[in-house]
Amino acid sequence: MSCRYMLGSTAASSLFASTAIQAQVAAINLQAPATSLARLEYDLHSMLLLVTGGIFLLVLAVMLYAIVRHRKSAGHAAKLFHENTTVEIIWTIIPLLILLLIAWPATQAVLNQKSTRGEELTIKITGYQWKWRYDYLDDNFGFMSHLATPAAAIAGTVAKPVNYLLEVDEPLVVPTGRKVRLLLTANDVIHSWWVPQLGIKQDAIPGFLRDAWFMVDRPGIYRGQCSELCGKDHGFMPIVVDARSPEDYEHWRAARLKQAAASADDPARVWTLAALRERGEKVYGQNCIPCHQANGKGIPGSFPALDGSPVVNGDKAGHINIVLNGSQKNPAMQAWGKQLSDTDIAAVISYERNAWGNHTGQLVQPAEIRAARTGAAS
Amino acid sequence: MAIAGLAAVPQQSHRPHGWRRWLFATNHKDIGSLYLWFAFCMFLVGGVLALCIRAELFRPGLQFFQPELFNQLTTLHGLIMVFGAIMPAFTGLANWMLPLMIGAPDMAFARMNNWSFWLLPPAMALLLLSFVVPGGAAAAGWTLYAPLSVQLGMGMDLTIFAIHILGVSSIMGAINIVVTIINLRAPGMGMMKMPMFAWASLITAYLIIAVMPVLAGAVTMVLTDRHFGTHFFNAAGGGDPILYQHVFWFFGHPEVYIMALPAFGIVSQVIPTFARKPLFGYTSMVYATSSIGVLSFMVWAHHMFVTGMPATAQLFFMYATMLIAVPTGVKVFNWIATMWEGSMSFETPMLFAIGFILLFTIGGLSGVTLSVAAVDVQLHGSYYVVAHFHYVLVAGALFSLFSAVYYWFPKMTGRMYVERLGQLHFWWSLLWFNVTFFPMHFLGLAGMPRRIPDYALQFTQFNQIASVGAFMFGLGQLIFLVNILYSLSHGKTAAQQPWEGGNTLEWRLPTPAPYHSFSEAPQLDVAENGVVVAMQGGKHG
């Protein structure tokens, strides 16, 4: 289907579409299934489409026939009947029977979706505003997964990549041919984890655990998005699943385990301001930018500016407290202590206190965060 | 009947003039007109918000609106269309037409009627005002799901108060409709004889009385969670975010029928008139409408199939939802059987009624698809749902409203609308409605979530088509406005009976309907669906 053809003008065609867009073919059906669940849903939908489409065509045909033949302008005189018990019983019973026919496979599919037992691997998924975290519970490591599309591509100042808005820095890696059980929860508001080709959509609910499962047929990259409105950047928290053969998965897992051991921060390390700032800028970019913005100016009325902020330029303890425990006044400011390490929090606070127009020259060491945490606990 | 006593009350022969006529209105026709004009204005406001949404979605990338404003636009579009446009429009029609159709002198509670209308403008003002408060309007979608709605700024508080006021207004309007229908029918107008529009309004009114307080409860819980330290929806305090959804959808699903049943009623009046044939299966229509009303309380959790309900709950709500297809199917079959072997003509009201049947059937069938929980896992929260409920609410509720306005315009105003403009309005709306919303089925199937301000590149083409369609559809509504404004002053004078097949009570009145009609109850001999066989008495003025 060509939009250019539709408008029929060259000026319009440049308005309508870049070459990257034209390269994509608009799909009109569910994505190609890559799990038994997705296939089940696909087939069930195809069946429903046939049944409902057939009913619609039948209704349309009868109506069109009446419209053409039983019109006054064609000289048709009205017959004044207004009931017929037999007909009425028939058109009540037949839809019931059709529904019973649908209900049988539909019930089996629901039971299948719900049977999460016999898993070979368990991954905990946590939704955050606006990113996902994946924890491999069997192996005790985990990571955050952020949108990888650059802000410039969203603003339109650079070309949009092929997987625009559907790319992340760290995909969820899973083995093919193994039953993966997902445990889903959320940190702040309700999110929903949807990967069409895997046949999964499950809400992630703060304070509760839900489960789901899949077993991927073949290696590949499967993309999806959050599908429950979760605030400002709901449209910008994609999901990418990288399914690998069991051997490749084992390689990846071994590398991950090694990396996790190596990159563990020494909580006692004393950092320099330059090193903390460098790390803090990264942490800020991954976590704080959506609200407080890259320039630290925030969004007036919704999210306060950090540039020149009395909290950031004031007493260290107040600053640490709000980052660790969140804001009482504005629930959008989360308690970051629950998701960032002492070192990351120390780094981002040090960065904020020495970025933009803030020149406190002060730095916060991880040990101070640790002290603040235990202080808050006691 | 109670009406005999009312007839003894001396009638007020004069009416207040100027702004007093409207601000102090107690006449059901004046209040009906207020409702209808108000609803149309809100339809334009909600429509402009929709066009903002479609403008942003014309291309990938962020062009016009930042995500937080985009979320406010989708939220307010929904709230305004549901509570500001569709519901008041149906209440306005019921106000205007019910007394004429059942032979009542006015609505039962004339002053309360005034109050239920005049609550609407301040409520809508609160909603619109929320765009300019710090933090902007509510941005949690029209469903206002907690905990997101607990996070938002003071725009959310304004929204909550607006919903409270709207709820009070709807409940009072509904009580008025119930009491009018139960108590003020003219002698001879039995319950199982009265027009389907009266039946539909009656059942709708009961649904409103039952569920608007539930909505008020839901948003009040959000309010106390926001400001007064409760934890209804906060797991850390022993609450449950999903509780909000249960409470909201216990309101929300009957709400769907609050917006659909009056449409069924209108179509059940229009089709027989233009088919010149009595409504087929009147009794089964009454039972079908009632059972839809009852079933609507038992299906709410089909909006929550992906929240992680236990399998048994999913199955129950799936079966109950599928069951609704049966009475709904009965209604569609009855309408077609009414058309069958009729002597049809296709004036604008009939065109919109037929368009309604056709497109509502599509919306109903996509509803069956969505009811199958396993398939809903793919479609929930996607554009497929957006397509589905716009087939039900635009092609359903809105088309039926257009049908009704064209149908009763001569009786209300004494003038005919311009038929050619009406036909143009219909064909234009039919075409661009489908251009706008049909591709959304494809978008949803292909994996595009709803309520996103920006999208992946493979969704571009259908979004562009939908955006073009939306702007054209919006433009077409001006045809309607021009037609109405022109015809109010320049339309041809209408006959008492402008439609050959119209034989319900309102067509026995002079045209335009006198300011005070049936000040003395007529003695009626009525056949099914309010068809008047004989009438004696019935004074006006």
Boltz contact constraints between the chains, C-beta under 6 A:
constraints:
  - contact:
      token1: [A, 1]
      token2: [B, 461]
      max_distance: 6.0
  - contact:
      token1: [A, 3]
      token2: [B, 461]
      max_distance: 6.0
  - contact:
      token1: [A, 3]
      token2: [B, 464]
      max_distance: 6.0
  - contact:
      token1: [A, 21]
      token2: [B, 457]
      max_distance: 6.0
  - contact:
      token1: [A, 21]
      token2: [B, 460]
      max_distance: 6.0
  - contact:
      token1: [A, 24]
      token2: [B, 457]
      max_distance: 6.0
  - contact:
      token1: [A, 24]
      token2: [B, 458]
      max_distance: 6.0
  - contact:
      token1: [A, 26]
      token2: [B, 461]
      max_distance: 6.0
  - contact:
      token1: [A, 26]
      token2: [B, 462]
      max_distance: 6.0
  - contact:
      token1: [A, 27]
      token2: [B, 446]
      max_distance: 6.0
  - contact:
      token1: [A, 28]
      token2: [B, 442]
      max_distance: 6.0
  - contact:
      token1: [A, 29]
      token2: [B, 445]
      max_distance: 6.0
  - contact:
      token1: [A, 30]
      token2: [B, 378]
      max_distance: 6.0
  - contact:
      token1: [A, 30]
      token2: [B, 445]
      max_distance: 6.0
  - contact:
      token1: [A, 31]
      token2: [B, 447]
      max_distance: 6.0
  - contact:
      token1: [A, 41]
      token2: [B, 374]
      max_distance: 6.0
  - contact:
      token1: [A, 41]
      token2: [B, 375]
      max_distance: 6.0
  - contact:
      token1: [A, 41]
      token2: [B, 378]
      max_distance: 6.0
  - contact:
      token1: [A, 44]
      token2: [B, 374]
      max_distance: 6.0
  - contact:
      token1: [A, 44]
      token2: [B, 375]
      max_distance: 6.0
  - contact:
      token1: [A, 45]
      token2: [B, 375]
      max_distance: 6.0
  - contact:
      token1: [A, 48]
      token2: [B, 369]
      max_distance: 6.0
  - contact:
      token1: [A, 52]
      token2: [B, 365]
      max_distance: 6.0
  - contact:
      token1: [A, 52]
      token2: [B, 368]
      max_distance: 6.0
  - contact:
      token1: [A, 56]
      token2: [B, 365]
      max_distance: 6.0
  - contact:
      token1: [A, 59]
      token2: [B, 361]
      max_distance: 6.0
  - contact:
      token1: [A, 62]
      token2: [B, 336]
      max_distance: 6.0
  - contact:
      token1: [A, 63]
      token2: [B, 336]
      max_distance: 6.0
  - contact:
      token1: [A, 66]
      token2: [B, 339]
      max_distance: 6.0
  - contact:
      token1: [A, 66]
      token2: [B, 340]
      max_distance: 6.0
  - contact:
      token1: [A, 70]
      token2: [B, 341]
      max_distance: 6.0
  - contact:
      token1: [A, 70]
      token2: [B, 342]
      max_distance: 6.0
  - contact:
      token1: [A, 70]
      token2: [B, 344]
      max_distance: 6.0
  - contact:
      token1: [A, 71]
      token2: [B, 344]
      max_distance: 6.0
  - contact:
      token1: [A, 72]
      token2: [B, 343]
      max_distance: 6.0
  - contact:
      token1: [A, 72]
      token2: [B, 345]
      max_distance: 6.0
  - contact:
      token1: [A, 76]
      token2: [B, 343]
      max_distance: 6.0
  - contact:
      token1: [A, 77]
      token2: [B, 343]
      max_distance: 6.0
  - contact:
      token1: [A, 78]
      token2: [B, 276]
      max_distance: 6.0
  - contact:
      token1: [A, 78]
      token2: [B, 277]
      max_distance: 6.0
  - contact:
      token1: [A, 78]
      token2: [B, 342]
      max_distance: 6.0
  - contact:
      token1: [A, 78]
      token2: [B, 343]
      max_distance: 6.0
  - contact:
      token1: [A, 79]
      token2: [B, 341]
      max_distance: 6.0
  - contact:
      token1: [A, 82]
      token2: [B, 278]
      max_distance: 6.0
  - contact:
      token1: [A, 82]
      token2: [B, 280]
      max_distance: 6.0
  - contact:
      token1: [A, 83]
      token2: [B, 281]
      max_distance: 6.0
  - contact:
      token1: [A, 88]
      token2: [B, 281]
      max_distance: 6.0
  - contact:
      token1: [A, 88]
      token2: [B, 284]
      max_distance: 6.0
  - contact:
      token1: [A, 91]
      token2: [B, 333]
      max_distance: 6.0
  - contact:
      token1: [A, 95]
      token2: [B, 326]
      max_distance: 6.0
  - contact:
      token1: [A, 95]
      token2: [B, 329]
      max_distance: 6.0
  - contact:
      token1: [A, 96]
      token2: [B, 326]
      max_distance: 6.0
  - contact:
      token1: [A, 99]
      token2: [B, 322]
      max_distance: 6.0
  - contact:
      token1: [A, 106]
      token2: [B, 372]
      max_distance: 6.0
  - contact:
      token1: [A, 106]
      token2: [B, 374]
      max_distance: 6.0
  - contact:
      token1: [A, 107]
      token2: [B, 315]
      max_distance: 6.0
  - contact:
      token1: [A, 109]
      token2: [B, 374]
      max_distance: 6.0
  - contact:
      token1: [A, 110]
      token2: [B, 311]
      max_distance: 6.0
  - contact:
      token1: [A, 110]
      token2: [B, 314]
      max_distance: 6.0
  - contact:
      token1: [A, 110]
      token2: [B, 315]
      max_distance: 6.0
  - contact:
      token1: [A, 110]
      token2: [B, 373]
      max_distance: 6.0
  - contact:
      token1: [A, 110]
      token2: [B, 374]
      max_distance: 6.0
  - contact:
      token1: [A, 111]
      token2: [B, 311]
      max_distance: 6.0
  - contact:
      token1: [A, 113]
      token2: [B, 374]
      max_distance: 6.0
  - contact:
      token1: [A, 114]
      token2: [B, 311]
      max_distance: 6.0
  - contact:
      token1: [A, 154]
      token2: [B, 61]
      max_distance: 6.0
  - contact:
      token1: [A, 154]
      token2: [B, 62]
      max_distance: 6.0
  - contact:
      token1: [A, 156]
      token2: [B, 61]
      max_distance: 6.0
  - contact:
      token1: [A, 164]
      token2: [B, 456]
      max_distance: 6.0
  - contact:
      token1: [A, 164]
      token2: [B, 457]
      max_distance: 6.0
  - contact:
      token1: [A, 165]
      token2: [B, 456]
      max_distance: 6.0
  - contact:
      token1: [A, 166]
      token2: [B, 456]
      max_distance: 6.0
  - contact:
      token1: [A, 189]
      token2: [B, 147]
      max_distance: 6.0
  - contact:
      token1: [A, 189]
      token2: [B, 148]
      max_distance: 6.0
  - contact:
      token1: [A, 190]
      token2: [B, 241]
      max_distance: 6.0
  - contact:
      token1: [A, 196]
      token2: [B, 447]
      max_distance: 6.0
  - contact:
      token1: [A, 201]
      token2: [B, 306]
      max_distance: 6.0
  - contact:
      token1: [A, 201]
      token2: [B, 377]
      max_distance: 6.0
  - contact:
      token1: [A, 202]
      token2: [B, 306]
      max_distance: 6.0
  - contact:
      token1: [A, 203]
      token2: [B, 306]
      max_distance: 6.0
  - contact:
      token1: [A, 203]
      token2: [B, 307]
      max_distance: 6.0
  - contact:
      token1: [A, 205]
      token2: [B, 241]
      max_distance: 6.0
  - contact:
      token1: [A, 206]
      token2: [B, 235]
      max_distance: 6.0
  - contact:
      token1: [A, 207]
      token2: [B, 235]
      max_distance: 6.0
  - contact:
      token1: [A, 210]
      token2: [B, 308]
      max_distance: 6.0
  - contact:
      token1: [A, 225]
      token2: [B, 449]
      max_distance: 6.0
  - contact:
      token1: [A, 227]
      token2: [B, 381]
      max_distance: 6.0
  - contact:
      token1: [A, 227]
      token2: [B, 449]
      max_distance: 6.0
  - contact:
      token1: [A, 228]
      token2: [B, 381]
      max_distance: 6.0
  - contact:
      token1: [A, 229]
      token2: [B, 141]
      max_distance: 6.0
  - contact:
      token1: [A, 229]
      token2: [B, 451]
      max_distance: 6.0
  - contact:
      token1: [A, 231]
      token2: [B, 148]
      max_distance: 6.0
  - contact:
      token1: [A, 232]
      token2: [B, 67]
      max_distance: 6.0
  - contact:
      token1: [A, 232]
      token2: [B, 68]
      max_distance: 6.0
  - contact:
      token1: [A, 235]
      token2: [B, 452]
      max_distance: 6.0
  - contact:
      token1: [A, 235]
      token2: [B, 453]
      max_distance: 6.0
  - contact:
      token1: [A, 235]
      token2: [B, 454]
      max_distance: 6.0
  - contact:
      token1: [A, 301]
      token2: [B, 134]
      max_distance: 6.0
  - contact:
      token1: [A, 301]
      token2: [B, 135]
      max_distance: 6.0
  - contact:
      token1: [A, 302]
      token2: [B, 135]
      max_distance: 6.0
  - contact:
      token1: [A, 331]
      token2: [B, 151]
      max_distance: 6.0
  - contact:
      token1: [A, 332]
      token2: [B, 151]
      max_distance: 6.0
